[in-house]
Amino acid sequence: MVKVFTSKEQDKPFKDWLTQHPHGFYLNRRGQGEVMLHKVKCWHHGSGEGFNSTTNFKVGWGNREELEEWAKKEKFKVAPCSHCKP
C-alpha cells in the first residue's frame, strides 16, 4: 500500500516507515510534476538534529514497480536517484 507523507508534522512517521521497510522505495518531490525514486537506505531523505525530511512530500512503497505505476497514474515524471541507483 502506498503511504503518503505530505507535511512537516509527518517527519517522525516517515522515519518510522523507513525503519519498518528497509528494502522499500520512496519518491521525493523535486519540482512541479517531478519525483525522484530512492531506495529506503538512500541518504537523500536527510538526517541530523532539527532536519525535517518531509518538507517536500514523500511517498513510500515496498514494491518499486507498483510505486512507479502509482506515480504514472498521478502524472509524475519519475527520475531515479543517481546516488542509490534504485
N, C-alpha and C positions, 0 to 999 in steps of 0.2 A: 504494500500500500504506500502511495506517495505521501510524504509528510512535508508540509509547507511551513516554513518559519519566516514570518514577514515583519517582525518588529524587534526593536532593541530588547523588549521585555522577554523575548523568546531565546535569548542567548544561552541561558542555562539549559533549557530543554533541547536546544540544538546540540550543545556539547554532550549532553547525556545521550542523545540519539547517536552521535558519532561513536561514543564508547560502546554502546549496545549493538552497533552494526559495523564491526571492524573490517568487513570485506565488502561493504556497500559503496555507494557512489552518491555524490551530491552535485547539484547545479548551483552556481553562484551568478547572480545577475551582474552583467558587465555594463550594460547600457540598454537603451530602448530596444527591445526585441532581441537582445543577445544574452546568452548564458554560457558559462564555461563549465565543462564537465570535469569533475575531480574524483579521485579515489578518496575514501574516507581518511586514509593516512596522510594525505597531502597537507603540507604545512600552510597552504594558501588560505585556509579559513581563519588563520591568525591565532595569536595567543599572547599571553602576558597580562600582567595585572592591569585592570582597567580597560582592556581591549574588549570591544563588543563585536562578536563575529557575525551578528545578524543585522548589522546596519543596512546591508543590501540583502534582499531576500535570498533564502537558501531553500532548496527542495531536495529532500533525501529519499533514496530508494535502494533496496538491496540488489536489484537487477538492472544492469546498465541498459540493456535493450529496451526494457519497459520504461525506464526513466527518459531515454531519448524519444521514445514514442509519445510519452506524455508531453514533452517539450514541443514536439512537432504539432500535436493537437492544439497546444496553447499558442502556436505561431511564433515560437522562439527559434532563433538560429543557434545551433549548438557548436561550440568550439572546444576541442579537447585541450586540457591543460598541458603546456609544454614541459612542465616540471614532473608531474606524476605519470604522464602518458597513459591515461586510462584506456 
